[in-house]
């Protein structure tokens, strides 16, 4: 998976990679040539006492060293640029892929895991490419070239290379094979830490309200300790690698000096050749050590590449049609739900089962039911955030699965159950609804949503800052800003998912009154818990365990639907109790 990922995403940077290969090759050749020149100075210049020869060869050595330096700098520049570009492309690809996911895929992979894959996992792959740009070319050339040049200097000591180099490979391969499972488990444990941390930060008020700080602290400590245990296990193997390599390098050096000394004493080789052989042995060992650095990164990067590829290979269940049908302007705002059911994969029972109703522009459809009855899921089906497992949802007379998703969503005004605001300004959040809206359009939408007063009261007005998630606004203010964002769009289909729950009764009534003239040419679907919100709805859909148990107006359902009557009675009872 790692190789496939790199092959696909490094393709645009072939020229940079070619430059890295050429420059690294030039630098290694220069490095391999230097010990040979040094041996010539020792065996020919110094022994013969030829100062001119020493100066000439020394000047050549300086020139070769300069070439090596320039080649190393150039290859490092191109390598770093390639690695950084790859990281940017992978993060962009992950972000764009996640943007296409439906709620099903996001829940399946998990938001904390998606964040970890986009940041930490990409960074690990990026680090591997940066290291490989320096090492992957240098090490093989230096190893093979060093062996050839060492044998050229003294073939009689070649058997030492046949012992030391394979021993290094065996030792490194054994240790690396033990690190792979730990690195794979480490990424899972990082996901767990991120998930708990995200929950605690997002739910800090709940944690403090219930005095659960000690419990949450212990929960985080357990996840943190689990991650630490795995990291220590991988770290112990990693720490053992360097002593093994250094031990073999030192043993090889001692063996070269011992056996080479005997050969010099016997006149079978020169001091310069022995020095060059020792230098080449060190270069070979260095190349193995450099490869070890990269091999230590490969297992972790391979695990991260698998996780990245899992996201990139995941296809959304909400697939765009091959030949999309355009929205029919003559039927703008038409909504027809025909026998719609939805079940999660592997679930025993459907969340929504055989729901049917129709609405036309100017009408309001209310969806009520107990908690878990499938109200939000039904709204997600209407917006095609998930696809029905059976039945058909028609918007403007066309099956939503035959419409271009972008065209469908551009004609919807969705206010989710949790009113989410983006960090930035009030203006920027409202422009999410319609980027080309004028300032007058924004103020008009705020007035409809009963948000104009508190926005005008802020010194910055429309440019007032909004914290992440809108945390610097109250729940009711967030809901009204989210409603204003939908109103700015002026869609043909409004979807309100319990979007008035944080509003007081008076504000709720004013808001609904202000919405009526705005939605005369649009269809409105409202998920509500408060009966007073839906009394004037043209059609009320009562759900119980995902099934329609009542369909009609408020007056009809009070007479004919026991479930709806129970909901009304429970709320009236509360109101009477408050009045008393």
Beta strands, then each sheet from edge to edge (+ up, - down):
strand 1: 335-342
strand 2: 352-359
strand 3: 364-369
strand 4: 390-395
strand 5: 398-399
strand 6: 412-415
strand 7: 424-425
strand 8: 465-466
strand 9: 493-497
strand 10: 523-527
strand 11: 539-544
strand 12: 547-552
sheet 1: 2+ 1- 4+ 5-
sheet 2: 6+ 9+ 10+ 3+ 11+ 12-
sheet 3: 7+ 8-
end
